[in-house]
Amino acid sequence: MRHEVIQMEVKELLNGEGRPEVVERFHEKTLHIHGTFTATLQVQGVVGAHDEWTDIGSAISAPSIVAVPLAVTRLRIKTTAYTNGTPVAHLGGFDSRTD
């Protein structure tokens, strides 16, 4: 297995939906939210090819680490409240390929 990191897009505006990332190749997925910000973020995922986004866990308003379920195939971050600062999100995962 090989470790990879993807920087997730986080919009700095109310109800901003970050660009979805295809994450199905990762066997294990962990999202790291960090930075200095006053905002509320909601991690959302999809299983399969449809576009019915579902919240993963509780809303985030401070730096956090979130485990992402294995079955999630696409992932995005929605900003549900924003005052200031720059929230940053990185998804780390282990792909299922062998080196």
C-alpha positions as CSV (number, residue, x, y, z in Angstrom):
1,M,0.0,0.0,0.0
2,R,1.1,3.6,-0.7
3,H,0.2,6.7,1.3
4,E,-1.2,9.7,-0.5
5,V,-2.5,13.1,0.5
6,I,-5.0,15.3,-1.3
7,Q,-5.7,18.9,-0.5
8,M,-9.5,19.3,-0.4
9,E,-11.1,22.5,-1.5
10,V,-12.7,24.5,1.3
11,K,-14.8,27.5,0.2
12,E,-14.6,30.6,2.4
13,L,-18.3,31.6,2.0
14,L,-21.6,30.6,3.4
15,N,-23.0,27.4,1.8
16,G,-19.9,27.0,-0.3
17,E,-19.5,23.5,-1.6
18,G,-15.9,22.5,-2.2
19,R,-14.9,20.5,-5.3
20,P,-15.7,16.8,-4.9
21,E,-12.8,14.5,-4.9
22,V,-12.9,10.8,-6.0
23,V,-11.6,8.8,-3.0
24,E,-12.7,5.3,-3.8
25,R,-9.1,4.1,-4.5
26,F,-8.2,4.7,-0.8
27,H,-8.7,1.7,1.4
28,E,-8.3,3.9,4.5
29,K,-9.3,7.6,4.6
30,T,-8.7,10.2,7.2
31,L,-9.5,13.9,6.8
32,H,-7.4,16.6,8.7
33,I,-9.1,20.0,9.1
34,H,-6.7,22.7,10.3
35,G,-5.8,26.4,10.1
36,T,-7.1,29.5,11.9
37,F,-10.7,30.1,11.2
38,T,-14.1,31.0,12.5
39,A,-16.4,28.8,10.4
40,T,-18.4,25.7,10.4
41,L,-17.6,22.9,8.0
42,Q,-19.6,19.8,7.1
43,V,-17.8,16.8,5.6
44,Q,-20.1,15.1,3.0
45,G,-19.8,11.9,1.1
46,V,-21.4,9.8,-1.6
47,V,-21.4,6.0,-2.1
48,G,-21.6,5.1,-5.7
49,A,-22.3,7.3,-8.8
50,H,-25.3,9.3,-7.6
51,D,-25.2,12.9,-6.4
52,E,-27.1,12.5,-3.1
53,W,-24.6,14.0,-0.7
54,T,-24.9,12.9,2.9
55,D,-23.2,14.4,6.0
56,I,-20.4,12.4,7.6
57,G,-20.3,13.0,11.3
58,S,-21.0,16.3,13.1
59,A,-20.3,19.8,11.8
60,I,-16.7,21.0,12.5
61,S,-15.9,24.4,13.9
62,A,-12.3,23.7,15.1
63,P,-9.2,21.8,13.9
64,S,-10.2,18.1,13.8
65,I,-9.3,14.7,12.4
66,V,-12.2,12.8,10.9
67,A,-12.2,9.1,9.9
68,V,-14.0,8.7,6.5
69,P,-16.0,5.4,6.0
70,L,-14.4,2.9,3.6
71,A,-17.4,2.8,1.3
72,V,-17.4,6.5,0.5
73,T,-16.5,7.0,-3.2
74,R,-16.5,10.8,-3.4
75,L,-15.9,13.4,-0.7
76,R,-16.4,17.2,-0.4
77,I,-16.5,19.8,2.3
78,K,-19.5,22.2,2.6
79,T,-19.0,25.5,4.5
80,T,-22.3,26.0,6.5
81,A,-21.1,29.1,8.3
82,Y,-18.2,31.5,7.6
83,T,-16.9,34.6,9.5
84,N,-13.2,34.7,8.7
85,G,-9.9,32.9,8.5
86,T,-8.6,30.1,6.3
87,P,-9.8,26.5,7.0
88,V,-7.5,23.9,5.3
89,A,-8.3,20.3,4.7
90,H,-6.1,17.4,3.7
91,L,-7.3,13.9,3.0
92,G,-4.7,11.2,3.8
93,G,-5.3,7.7,2.6
94,F,-3.7,4.4,1.7
95,D,-4.4,3.2,-1.8
96,S,-5.1,-0.5,-2.4
97,R,-2.3,-0.8,-5.0
98,T,0.9,-2.5,-4.1
99,D,4.3,-0.9,-4.8
